[in-house]
């Protein structure tokens, strides 16, 4: 006798227990805080190596880019948290 073919679930929650919004926000908050802390340390280290001999304009450009570069990954993480 042939076994019936079982199709994969159409929605991730059909696999079993889905992650609740509360748990997703807790995980996202912890990851966001860790990401910002690590990013700040890396940006500071790069600035210490690259900027000592640079002009004021180069410093301004670096700090402007470094100050905005974390926004995209943080935005993606926040979007995931609110899904």
Secondary structure, 3 states (H helix, E strand, C coil): CCCCCCCCCCCHHHHCCCCCHHHHHHHHHHHHHHHHHHHHHHHHHHHHHHCCCCCHHHHHHHHHHHHHCHHHHHHHHHHHHCC
